[in-house]
Amino acid sequence: MKGFVKGMALGMVAGAAADMALRTAKGKRTKAGKTMQAVTDVVDNAAASVKHTLGR
């Protein structure tokens, strides 16, 4: 379980870094920007689910 949580944390950090890199007006209109937003949303939802499952 610790490995899973560590992986989730690393994924969130990577997603946040990619989101910050693409958080320009131009980046939001590109296909890559839209894809990264979708990925970030999925990671956020997964993190919320894990947090809920762990009861925190």
PDBQT receptor file of N, H, CA, C and O in Angstrom, charges set to zero:
ATOM      1  N   MET A   1       0.822  -1.194   0.000  1.00  0.00    +0.000 N 
ATOM      2  CA  MET A   1       0.000   0.000   0.000  1.00  0.00    +0.000 C 
ATOM      3  C   MET A   1       0.866   1.259   0.000  1.00  0.00    +0.000 C 
ATOM      4  O   MET A   1       0.517   2.247  -0.645  1.00  0.00    +0.000 OA
ATOM      5  N   LYS A   2       1.998   1.232   0.720  1.00  0.00    +0.000 N 
ATOM      6  H   LYS A   2       2.282   0.429   1.243  1.00  0.00    +0.000 HD
ATOM      7  CA  LYS A   2       2.870   2.402   0.767  1.00  0.00    +0.000 C 
ATOM      8  C   LYS A   2       3.418   2.732  -0.618  1.00  0.00    +0.000 C 
ATOM      9  O   LYS A   2       3.572   3.901  -0.971  1.00  0.00    +0.000 OA
ATOM     10  N   GLY A   3       3.711   1.692  -1.400  1.00  0.00    +0.000 N 
ATOM     11  H   GLY A   3       3.586   0.742  -1.113  1.00  0.00    +0.000 HD
ATOM     12  CA  GLY A   3       4.209   1.910  -2.756  1.00  0.00    +0.000 C 
ATOM     13  C   GLY A   3       3.161   2.578  -3.634  1.00  0.00    +0.000 C 
ATOM     14  O   GLY A   3       3.483   3.429  -4.464  1.00  0.00    +0.000 OA
ATOM     15  N   PHE A   4       1.910   2.188  -3.446  1.00  0.00    +0.000 N 
ATOM     16  H   PHE A   4       1.648   1.496  -2.773  1.00  0.00    +0.000 HD
ATOM     17  CA  PHE A   4       0.827   2.781  -4.216  1.00  0.00    +0.000 C 
ATOM     18  C   PHE A   4       0.673   4.255  -3.890  1.00  0.00    +0.000 C 
ATOM     19  O   PHE A   4       0.536   5.084  -4.790  1.00  0.00    +0.000 OA
ATOM     20  N   VAL A   5       0.695   4.583  -2.608  1.00  0.00    +0.000 N 
ATOM     21  H   VAL A   5       0.806   3.910  -1.877  1.00  0.00    +0.000 HD
ATOM     22  CA  VAL A   5       0.548   5.974  -2.185  1.00  0.00    +0.000 C 
ATOM     23  C   VAL A   5       1.734   6.802  -2.675  1.00  0.00    +0.000 C 
ATOM     24  O   VAL A   5       1.563   7.941  -3.107  1.00  0.00    +0.000 OA
ATOM     25  N   LYS A   6       2.936   6.226  -2.607  1.00  0.00    +0.000 N 
ATOM     26  H   LYS A   6       3.075   5.300  -2.255  1.00  0.00    +0.000 HD
ATOM     27  CA  LYS A   6       4.127   6.922  -3.105  1.00  0.00    +0.000 C 
ATOM     28  C   LYS A   6       4.001   7.173  -4.610  1.00  0.00    +0.000 C 
ATOM     29  O   LYS A   6       4.352   8.248  -5.097  1.00  0.00    +0.000 OA
ATOM     30  N   GLY A   7       3.505   6.188  -5.333  1.00  0.00    +0.000 N 
ATOM     31  H   GLY A   7       3.220   5.315  -4.938  1.00  0.00    +0.000 HD
ATOM     32  CA  GLY A   7       3.294   6.348  -6.770  1.00  0.00    +0.000 C 
ATOM     33  C   GLY A   7       2.259   7.418  -7.085  1.00  0.00    +0.000 C 
ATOM     34  O   GLY A   7       2.415   8.195  -8.028  1.00  0.00    +0.000 OA
ATOM     35  N   MET A   8       1.196   7.446  -6.279  1.00  0.00    +0.000 N 
ATOM     36  H   MET A   8       1.069   6.815  -5.513  1.00  0.00    +0.000 HD
ATOM     37  CA  MET A   8       0.173   8.474  -6.465  1.00  0.00    +0.000 C 
ATOM     38  C   MET A   8       0.762   9.858  -6.206  1.00  0.00    +0.000 C 
ATOM     39  O   MET A   8       0.474  10.804  -6.939  1.00  0.00    +0.000 OA
ATOM     40  N   ALA A   9       1.581   9.977  -5.170  1.00  0.00    +0.000 N 
ATOM     41  H   ALA A   9       1.815   9.208  -4.575  1.00  0.00    +0.000 HD
ATOM     42  CA  ALA A   9       2.184  11.275  -4.855  1.00  0.00    +0.000 C 
ATOM     43  C   ALA A   9       3.107  11.727  -5.985  1.00  0.00    +0.000 C 
ATOM     44  O   ALA A   9       3.084  12.891  -6.383  1.00  0.00    +0.000 OA
ATOM     45  N   LEU A  10       3.915  10.806  -6.497  1.00  0.00    +0.000 N 
ATOM     46  H   LEU A  10       3.934   9.860  -6.174  1.00  0.00    +0.000 HD
ATOM     47  CA  LEU A  10       4.809  11.154  -7.601  1.00  0.00    +0.000 C 
ATOM     48  C   LEU A  10       4.008  11.541  -8.845  1.00  0.00    +0.000 C 
ATOM     49  O   LEU A  10       4.388  12.459  -9.571  1.00  0.00    +0.000 OA
ATOM     50  N   GLY A  11       2.910  10.843  -9.085  1.00  0.00    +0.000 N 
ATOM     51  H   GLY A  11       2.602  10.097  -8.494  1.00  0.00    +0.000 HD
ATOM     52  CA  GLY A  11       2.055  11.176 -10.217  1.00  0.00    +0.000 C 
ATOM     53  C   GLY A  11       1.432  12.548 -10.075  1.00  0.00    +0.000 C 
ATOM     54  O   GLY A  11       1.320  13.291 -11.050  1.00  0.00    +0.000 OA
ATOM     55  N   MET A  12       1.029  12.883  -8.869  1.00  0.00    +0.000 N 
ATOM     56  H   MET A  12       1.120  12.279  -8.077  1.00  0.00    +0.000 HD
ATOM     57  CA  MET A  12       0.441  14.211  -8.638  1.00  0.00    +0.000 C 
ATOM     58  C   MET A  12       1.475  15.307  -8.859  1.00  0.00    +0.000 C 
ATOM     59  O   MET A  12       1.172  16.347  -9.443  1.00  0.00    +0.000 OA
ATOM     60  N   VAL A  13       2.698  15.070  -8.390  1.00  0.00    +0.000 N 
ATOM     61  H   VAL A  13       2.944  14.225  -7.915  1.00  0.00    +0.000 HD
ATOM     62  CA  VAL A  13       3.758  16.058  -8.567  1.00  0.00    +0.000 C 
ATOM     63  C   VAL A  13       4.067  16.227 -10.054  1.00  0.00    +0.000 C 
ATOM     64  O   VAL A  13       4.229  17.350 -10.532  1.00  0.00    +0.000 OA
ATOM     65  N   ALA A  14       4.146  15.125 -10.776  1.00  0.00    +0.000 N 
ATOM     66  H   ALA A  14       4.014  14.214 -10.387  1.00  0.00    +0.000 HD
ATOM     67  CA  ALA A  14       4.419  15.204 -12.208  1.00  0.00    +0.000 C 
ATOM     68  C   ALA A  14       3.286  15.912 -12.938  1.00  0.00    +0.000 C 
ATOM     69  O   ALA A  14       3.528  16.722 -13.832  1.00  0.00    +0.000 OA
ATOM     70  N   GLY A  15       2.057  15.607 -12.559  1.00  0.00    +0.000 N 
ATOM     71  H   GLY A  15       1.861  14.948 -11.833  1.00  0.00    +0.000 HD
ATOM     72  CA  GLY A  15       0.909  16.261 -13.182  1.00  0.00    +0.000 C 
ATOM     73  C   GLY A  15       0.874  17.744 -12.891  1.00  0.00    +0.000 C 
ATOM     74  O   GLY A  15       0.563  18.546 -13.771  1.00  0.00    +0.000 OA
ATOM     75  N   ALA A  16       1.192  18.117 -11.659  1.00  0.00    +0.000 N 
ATOM     76  H   ALA A  16       1.445  17.466 -10.944  1.00  0.00    +0.000 HD
ATOM     77  CA  ALA A  16       1.213  19.539 -11.295  1.00  0.00    +0.000 C 
ATOM     78  C   ALA A  16       2.296  20.278 -12.072  1.00  0.00    +0.000 C 
ATOM     79  O   ALA A  16       2.079  21.397 -12.535  1.00  0.00    +0.000 OA
ATOM     80  N   ALA A  17       3.459  19.652 -12.215  1.00  0.00    +0.000 N 
ATOM     81  H   ALA A  17       3.635  18.742 -11.839  1.00  0.00    +0.000 HD
ATOM     82  CA  ALA A  17       4.546  20.288 -12.958  1.00  0.00    +0.000 C 
ATOM     83  C   ALA A  17       4.164  20.472 -14.426  1.00  0.00    +0.000 C 
ATOM     84  O   ALA A  17       4.417  21.526 -15.009  1.00  0.00    +0.000 OA
ATOM     85  N   ALA A  18       3.561  19.456 -15.013  1.00  0.00    +0.000 N 
ATOM     86  H   ALA A  18       3.356  18.600 -14.539  1.00  0.00    +0.000 HD
ATOM     87  CA  ALA A  18       3.134  19.564 -16.408  1.00  0.00    +0.000 C 
ATOM     88  C   ALA A  18       2.029  20.601 -16.561  1.00  0.00    +0.000 C 
ATOM     89  O   ALA A  18       1.992  21.336 -17.548  1.00  0.00    +0.000 OA
ATOM     90  N   ASP A  19       1.138  20.658 -15.593  1.00  0.00    +0.000 N 
ATOM     91  H   ASP A  19       1.168  20.060 -14.791  1.00  0.00    +0.000 HD
ATOM     92  CA  ASP A  19       0.052  21.637 -15.630  1.00  0.00    +0.000 C 
ATOM     93  C   ASP A  19       0.609  23.060 -15.565  1.00  0.00    +0.000 C 
ATOM     94  O   ASP A  19       0.157  23.940 -16.297  1.00  0.00    +0.000 OA
ATOM     95  N   MET A  20       1.589  23.282 -14.690  1.00  0.00    +0.000 N 
ATOM     96  H   MET A  20       1.957  22.567 -14.096  1.00  0.00    +0.000 HD
ATOM     97  CA  MET A  20       2.187  24.614 -14.589  1.00  0.00    +0.000 C 
ATOM     98  C   MET A  20       2.908  24.985 -15.881  1.00  0.00    +0.000 C 
ATOM     99  O   MET A  20       2.881  26.141 -16.304  1.00  0.00    +0.000 OA
ATOM    100  N   ALA A  21       3.549  24.004 -16.504  1.00  0.00    +0.000 N 
ATOM    101  H   ALA A  21       3.571  23.065 -16.161  1.00  0.00    +0.000 HD
ATOM    102  CA  ALA A  21       4.277  24.276 -17.747  1.00  0.00    +0.000 C 
ATOM    103  C   ALA A  21       3.328  24.657 -18.879  1.00  0.00    +0.000 C 
ATOM    104  O   ALA A  21       3.686  25.442 -19.757  1.00  0.00    +0.000 OA
ATOM    105  N   LEU A  22       2.128  24.106 -18.857  1.00  0.00    +0.000 N 
ATOM    106  H   LEU A  22       1.837  23.468 -18.144  1.00  0.00    +0.000 HD
ATOM    107  CA  LEU A  22       1.174  24.376 -19.938  1.00  0.00    +0.000 C 
ATOM    108  C   LEU A  22       0.107  25.400 -19.553  1.00  0.00    +0.000 C 
ATOM    109  O   LEU A  22      -0.866  25.580 -20.285  1.00  0.00    +0.000 OA
ATOM    110  N   ARG A  23       0.278  26.068 -18.422  1.00  0.00    +0.000 N 
ATOM    111  H   ARG A  23       1.068  25.922 -17.828  1.00  0.00    +0.000 HD
ATOM    112  CA  ARG A  23      -0.750  26.990 -17.948  1.00  0.00    +0.000 C 
ATOM    113  C   ARG A  23      -0.581  28.390 -18.551  1.00  0.00    +0.000 C 
ATOM    114  O   ARG A  23      -0.644  29.390 -17.837  1.00  0.00    +0.000 OA
ATOM    115  N   THR A  24      -0.376  28.449 -19.817  1.00  0.00    +0.000 N 
ATOM    116  H   THR A  24      -0.325  27.636 -20.398  1.00  0.00    +0.000 HD
ATOM    117  CA  THR A  24      -0.347  29.731 -20.516  1.00  0.00    +0.000 C 
ATOM    118  C   THR A  24      -1.605  29.816 -21.357  1.00  0.00    +0.000 C 
ATOM    119  O   THR A  24      -2.262  28.803 -21.597  1.00  0.00    +0.000 OA
ATOM    120  N   ALA A  25      -1.944  31.008 -21.804  1.00  0.00    +0.000 N 
ATOM    121  H   ALA A  25      -1.410  31.831 -21.609  1.00  0.00    +0.000 HD
ATOM    122  CA  ALA A  25      -3.149  31.169 -22.633  1.00  0.00    +0.000 C 
ATOM    123  C   ALA A  25      -3.021  30.326 -23.903  1.00  0.00    +0.000 C 
ATOM    124  O   ALA A  25      -3.993  29.718 -24.352  1.00  0.00    +0.000 OA
ATOM    125  N   LYS A  26      -1.831  30.295 -24.471  1.00  0.00    +0.000 N 
ATOM    126  H   LYS A  26      -1.042  30.789 -24.107  1.00  0.00    +0.000 HD
ATOM    127  CA  LYS A  26      -1.622  29.519 -25.692  1.00  0.00    +0.000 C 
ATOM    128  C   LYS A  26      -1.677  28.025 -25.385  1.00  0.00    +0.000 C 
ATOM    129  O   LYS A  26      -2.242  27.257 -26.164  1.00  0.00    +0.000 OA
ATOM    130  N   GLY A  27      -1.103  27.608 -24.268  1.00  0.00    +0.000 N 
ATOM    131  H   GLY A  27      -0.644  28.232 -23.636  1.00  0.00    +0.000 HD
ATOM    132  CA  GLY A  27      -1.064  26.192 -23.905  1.00  0.00    +0.000 C 
ATOM    133  C   GLY A  27      -2.445  25.612 -23.675  1.00  0.00    +0.000 C 
ATOM    134  O   GLY A  27      -2.673  24.434 -23.951  1.00  0.00    +0.000 OA
ATOM    135  N   LYS A  28      -3.374  26.418 -23.172  1.00  0.00    +0.000 N 
ATOM    136  H   LYS A  28      -3.189  27.375 -22.947  1.00  0.00    +0.000 HD
ATOM    137  CA  LYS A  28      -4.720  25.920 -22.906  1.00  0.00    +0.000 C 
ATOM    138  C   LYS A  28      -5.494  25.643 -24.190  1.00  0.00    +0.000 C 
ATOM    139  O   LYS A  28      -6.439  24.855 -24.193  1.00  0.00    +0.000 OA
ATOM    140  N   ARG A  29      -5.095  26.289 -25.268  1.00  0.00    +0.000 N 
ATOM    141  H   ARG A  29      -4.328  26.930 -25.265  1.00  0.00    +0.000 HD
ATOM    142  CA  ARG A  29      -5.821  26.099 -26.528  1.00  0.00    +0.000 C 
ATOM    143  C   ARG A  29      -5.252  24.970 -27.371  1.00  0.00    +0.000 C 
ATOM    144  O   ARG A  29      -5.888  24.537 -28.332  1.00  0.00    +0.000 OA
ATOM    145  N   THR A  30      -4.078  24.493 -27.029  1.00  0.00    +0.000 N 
ATOM    146  H   THR A  30      -3.562  24.845 -26.248  1.00  0.00    +0.000 HD
ATOM    147  CA  THR A  30      -3.477  23.438 -27.832  1.00  0.00    +0.000 C 
ATOM    148  C   THR A  30      -4.038  22.080 -27.440  1.00  0.00    +0.000 C 
ATOM    149  O   THR A  30      -4.610  21.910 -26.363  1.00  0.00    +0.000 OA
ATOM    150  N   LYS A  31      -3.862  21.136 -28.323  1.00  0.00    +0.000 N 
ATOM    151  H   LYS A  31      -3.397  21.274 -29.198  1.00  0.00    +0.000 HD
ATOM    152  CA  LYS A  31      -4.312  19.772 -28.040  1.00  0.00    +0.000 C 
ATOM    153  C   LYS A  31      -3.546  19.208 -26.842  1.00  0.00    +0.000 C 
ATOM    154  O   LYS A  31      -4.120  18.506 -26.009  1.00  0.00    +0.000 OA
ATOM    155  N   ALA A  32      -2.263  19.513 -26.759  1.00  0.00    +0.000 N 
ATOM    156  H   ALA A  32      -1.797  20.083 -27.435  1.00  0.00    +0.000 HD
ATOM    157  CA  ALA A  32      -1.461  19.034 -25.623  1.00  0.00    +0.000 C 
ATOM    158  C   ALA A  32      -1.965  19.644 -24.324  1.00  0.00    +0.000 C 
ATOM    159  O   ALA A  32      -2.035  18.959 -23.303  1.00  0.00    +0.000 OA
ATOM    160  N   GLY A  33      -2.314  20.916 -24.353  1.00  0.00    +0.000 N 
ATOM    161  H   GLY A  33      -2.257  21.472 -25.182  1.00  0.00    +0.000 HD
ATOM    162  CA  GLY A  33      -2.828  21.576 -23.158  1.00  0.00    +0.000 C 
ATOM    163  C   GLY A  33      -4.135  20.962 -22.696  1.00  0.00    +0.000 C 
ATOM    164  O   GLY A  33      -4.342  20.749 -21.501  1.00  0.00    +0.000 OA
ATOM    165  N   LYS A  34      -5.017  20.677 -23.641  1.00  0.00    +0.000 N 
ATOM    166  H   LYS A  34      -4.850  20.849 -24.612  1.00  0.00    +0.000 HD
ATOM    167  CA  LYS A  34      -6.301  20.057 -23.297  1.00  0.00    +0.000 C 
ATOM    168  C   LYS A  34      -6.092  18.643 -22.770  1.00  0.00    +0.000 C 
ATOM    169  O   LYS A  34      -6.776  18.219 -21.838  1.00  0.00    +0.000 OA
ATOM    170  N   THR A  35      -5.153  17.915 -23.359  1.00  0.00    +0.000 N 
ATOM    171  H   THR A  35      -4.598  18.260 -24.116  1.00  0.00    +0.000 HD
ATOM    172  CA  THR A  35      -4.850  16.559 -22.904  1.00  0.00    +0.000 C 
ATOM    173  C   THR A  35      -4.281  16.587 -21.492  1.00  0.00    +0.000 C 
ATOM    174  O   THR A  35      -4.667  15.780 -20.646  1.00  0.00    +0.000 OA
ATOM    175  N   MET A  36      -3.364  17.514 -21.239  1.00  0.00    +0.000 N 
ATOM    176  H   MET A  36      -3.050  18.170 -21.926  1.00  0.00    +0.000 HD
ATOM    177  CA  MET A  36      -2.779  17.607 -19.906  1.00  0.00    +0.000 C 
ATOM    178  C   MET A  36      -3.833  17.994 -18.876  1.00  0.00    +0.000 C 
ATOM    179  O   MET A  36      -3.777  17.532 -17.736  1.00  0.00    +0.000 OA
ATOM    180  N   GLN A  37      -4.790  18.832 -19.256  1.00  0.00    +0.000 N 
ATOM    181  H   GLN A  37      -4.835  19.208 -20.181  1.00  0.00    +0.000 HD
ATOM    182  CA  GLN A  37      -5.857  19.189 -18.322  1.00  0.00    +0.000 C 
ATOM    183  C   GLN A  37      -6.690  17.960 -17.991  1.00  0.00    +0.000 C 
ATOM    184  O   GLN A  37      -7.066  17.751 -16.838  1.00  0.00    +0.000 OA
ATOM    185  N   ALA A  38      -6.978  17.144 -19.008  1.00  0.00    +0.000 N 
ATOM    186  H   ALA A  38      -6.672  17.313 -19.944  1.00  0.00    +0.000 HD
ATOM    187  CA  ALA A  38      -7.748  15.925 -18.772  1.00  0.00    +0.000 C 
ATOM    188  C   ALA A  38      -6.979  14.971 -17.858  1.00  0.00    +0.000 C 
ATOM    189  O   ALA A  38      -7.559  14.370 -16.954  1.00  0.00    +0.000 OA
ATOM    190  N   VAL A  39      -5.672  14.834 -18.096  1.00  0.00    +0.000 N 
ATOM    191  H   VAL A  39      -5.201  15.322 -18.830  1.00  0.00    +0.000 HD
ATOM    192  CA  VAL A  39      -4.840  13.957 -17.266  1.00  0.00    +0.000 C 
ATOM    193  C   VAL A  39      -4.813  14.473 -15.824  1.00  0.00    +0.000 C 
ATOM    194  O   VAL A  39      -4.920  13.695 -14.876  1.00  0.00    +0.000 OA
ATOM    195  N   THR A  40      -4.669  15.782 -15.670  1.00  0.00    +0.000 N 
ATOM    196  H   THR A  40      -4.582  16.414 -16.440  1.00  0.00    +0.000 HD
ATOM    197  CA  THR A  40      -4.652  16.372 -14.330  1.00  0.00    +0.000 C 
ATOM    198  C   THR A  40      -5.965  16.115 -13.613  1.00  0.00    +0.000 C 
ATOM    199  O   THR A  40      -5.974  15.810 -12.420  1.00  0.00    +0.000 OA
ATOM    200  N   ASP A  41      -7.075  16.235 -14.334  1.00  0.00    +0.000 N 
ATOM    201  H   ASP A  41      -7.067  16.482 -15.303  1.00  0.00    +0.000 HD
ATOM    202  CA  ASP A  41      -8.383  15.980 -13.728  1.00  0.00    +0.000 C 
ATOM    203  C   ASP A  41      -8.498  14.532 -13.259  1.00  0.00    +0.000 C 
ATOM    204  O   ASP A  41      -9.028  14.266 -12.180  1.00  0.00    +0.000 OA
ATOM    205  N   VAL A  42      -8.000  13.598 -14.068  1.00  0.00    +0.000 N 
ATOM    206  H   VAL A  42      -7.569  13.814 -14.944  1.00  0.00    +0.000 HD
ATOM    207  CA  VAL A  42      -8.048  12.182 -13.701  1.00  0.00    +0.000 C 
ATOM    208  C   VAL A  42      -7.200  11.925 -12.462  1.00  0.00    +0.000 C 
ATOM    209  O   VAL A  42      -7.621  11.208 -11.555  1.00  0.00    +0.000 OA
ATOM    210  N   VAL A  43      -6.007  12.509 -12.425  1.00  0.00    +0.000 N 
ATOM    211  H   VAL A  43      -5.665  13.091 -13.163  1.00  0.00    +0.000 HD
ATOM    212  CA  VAL A  43      -5.120  12.318 -11.272  1.00  0.00    +0.000 C 
ATOM    213  C   VAL A  43      -5.760  12.912 -10.015  1.00  0.00    +0.000 C 
ATOM    214  O   VAL A  43      -5.723  12.305  -8.945  1.00  0.00    +0.000 OA
ATOM    215  N   ASP A  44      -6.344  14.098 -10.155  1.00  0.00    +0.000 N 
ATOM    216  H   ASP A  44      -6.375  14.591 -11.025  1.00  0.00    +0.000 HD
ATOM    217  CA  ASP A  44      -7.009  14.718  -9.002  1.00  0.00    +0.000 C 
ATOM    218  C   ASP A  44      -8.156  13.851  -8.489  1.00  0.00    +0.000 C 
ATOM    219  O   ASP A  44      -8.317  13.677  -7.281  1.00  0.00    +0.000 OA
ATOM    220  N   ASN A  45      -8.944  13.313  -9.402  1.00  0.00    +0.000 N 
ATOM    221  H   ASN A  45      -8.814  13.454 -10.383  1.00  0.00    +0.000 HD
ATOM    222  CA  ASN A  45     -10.056  12.446  -9.002  1.00  0.00    +0.000 C 
ATOM    223  C   ASN A  45      -9.555  11.164  -8.341  1.00  0.00    +0.000 C 
ATOM    224  O   ASN A  45     -10.144  10.692  -7.369  1.00  0.00    +0.000 OA
ATOM    225  N   ALA A  46      -8.472  10.605  -8.867  1.00  0.00    +0.000 N 
ATOM    226  H   ALA A  46      -7.994  10.989  -9.657  1.00  0.00    +0.000 HD
ATOM    227  CA  ALA A  46      -7.906   9.387  -8.282  1.00  0.00    +0.000 C 
ATOM    228  C   ALA A  46      -7.376   9.673  -6.880  1.00  0.00    +0.000 C 
ATOM    229  O   ALA A  46      -7.566   8.876  -5.961  1.00  0.00    +0.000 OA
ATOM    230  N   ALA A  47      -6.713  10.810  -6.726  1.00  0.00    +0.000 N 
ATOM    231  H   ALA A  47      -6.559  11.457  -7.473  1.00  0.00    +0.000 HD
ATOM    232  CA  ALA A  47      -6.183  11.172  -5.404  1.00  0.00    +0.000 C 
ATOM    233  C   ALA A  47      -7.319  11.371  -4.401  1.00  0.00    +0.000 C 
ATOM    234  O   ALA A  47      -7.218  10.948  -3.250  1.00  0.00    +0.000 OA
ATOM    235  N   ALA A  48      -8.383  12.008  -4.838  1.00  0.00    +0.000 N 
ATOM    236  H   ALA A  48      -8.465  12.351  -5.774  1.00  0.00    +0.000 HD
ATOM    237  CA  ALA A  48      -9.535  12.216  -3.958  1.00  0.00    +0.000 C 
ATOM    238  C   ALA A  48     -10.158  10.877  -3.575  1.00  0.00    +0.000 C 
ATOM    239  O   ALA A  48     -10.587  10.696  -2.436  1.00  0.00    +0.000 OA
ATOM    240  N   SER A  49     -10.209   9.940  -4.519  1.00  0.00    +0.000 N 
ATOM    241  H   SER A  49      -9.860  10.088  -5.444  1.00  0.00    +0.000 HD
ATOM    242  CA  SER A  49     -10.762   8.628  -4.251  1.00  0.00    +0.000 C 
ATOM    243  C   SER A  49      -9.907   7.873  -3.228  1.00  0.00    +0.000 C 
ATOM    244  O   SER A  49     -10.430   7.251  -2.304  1.00  0.00    +0.000 OA
ATOM    245  N   VAL A  50      -8.587   7.938  -3.411  1.00  0.00    +0.000 N 
ATOM    246  H   VAL A  50      -8.162   8.444  -4.162  1.00  0.00    +0.000 HD
ATOM    247  CA  VAL A  50      -7.687   7.268  -2.466  1.00  0.00    +0.000 C 
ATOM    248  C   VAL A  50      -7.815   7.895  -1.087  1.00  0.00    +0.000 C 
ATOM    249  O   VAL A  50      -7.855   7.187  -0.081  1.00  0.00    +0.000 OA
ATOM    250  N   LYS A  51      -7.881   9.216  -1.036  1.00  0.00    +0.000 N 
ATOM    251  H   LYS A  51      -7.850   9.792  -1.853  1.00  0.00    +0.000 HD
ATOM    252  CA  LYS A  51      -8.033   9.910   0.235  1.00  0.00    +0.000 C 
ATOM    253  C   LYS A  51      -9.331   9.498   0.927  1.00  0.00    +0.000 C 
ATOM    254  O   LYS A  51      -9.360   9.286   2.139  1.00  0.00    +0.000 OA
ATOM    255  N   HIS A  52     -10.387   9.390   0.154  1.00  0.00    +0.000 N 
ATOM    256  H   HIS A  52     -10.363   9.562  -0.831  1.00  0.00    +0.000 HD
ATOM    257  CA  HIS A  52     -11.678   8.979   0.712  1.00  0.00    +0.000 C 
ATOM    258  C   HIS A  52     -11.618   7.526   1.204  1.00  0.00    +0.000 C 
ATOM    259  O   HIS A  52     -12.150   7.194   2.263  1.00  0.00    +0.000 OA
ATOM    260  N   THR A  53     -10.965   6.674   0.420  1.00  0.00    +0.000 N 
ATOM    261  H   THR A  53     -10.533   6.943  -0.441  1.00  0.00    +0.000 HD
ATOM    262  CA  THR A  53     -10.855   5.261   0.790  1.00  0.00    +0.000 C 
ATOM    263  C   THR A  53     -10.056   5.076   2.074  1.00  0.00    +0.000 C 
ATOM    264  O   THR A  53     -10.381   4.228   2.904  1.00  0.00    +0.000 OA
ATOM    265  N   LEU A  54      -9.004   5.885   2.226  1.00  0.00    +0.000 N 
ATOM    266  H   LEU A  54      -8.740   6.574   1.551  1.00  0.00    +0.000 HD
ATOM    267  CA  LEU A  54      -8.172   5.797   3.412  1.00  0.00    +0.000 C 
ATOM    268  C   LEU A  54      -8.812   6.496   4.611  1.00  0.00    +0.000 C 
ATOM    269  O   LEU A  54      -8.323   6.385   5.735  1.00  0.00    +0.000 OA
ATOM    270  N   GLY A  55      -9.894   7.205   4.368  1.00  0.00    +0.000 N 
ATOM    271  H   GLY A  55     -10.291   7.295   3.455  1.00  0.00    +0.000 HD
ATOM    272  CA  GLY A  55     -10.618   7.851   5.446  1.00  0.00    +0.000 C 
ATOM    273  C   GLY A  55      -9.946   9.096   5.983  1.00  0.00    +0.000 C 
ATOM    274  O   GLY A  55     -10.063   9.409   7.167  1.00  0.00    +0.000 OA
ATOM    275  N   ARG A  56      -9.244   9.805   5.122  1.00  0.00    +0.000 N 
ATOM    276  H   ARG A  56      -9.149   9.550   4.160  1.00  0.00    +0.000 HD
ATOM    277  CA  ARG A  56      -8.555  11.026   5.569  1.00  0.00    +0.000 C 
ATOM    278  C   ARG A  56      -9.193  12.241   4.986  1.00  0.00    +0.000 C 
ATOM    279  O   ARG A  56      -8.749  13.358   5.249  1.00  0.00    +0.000 OA
TER     280      ARG A  56
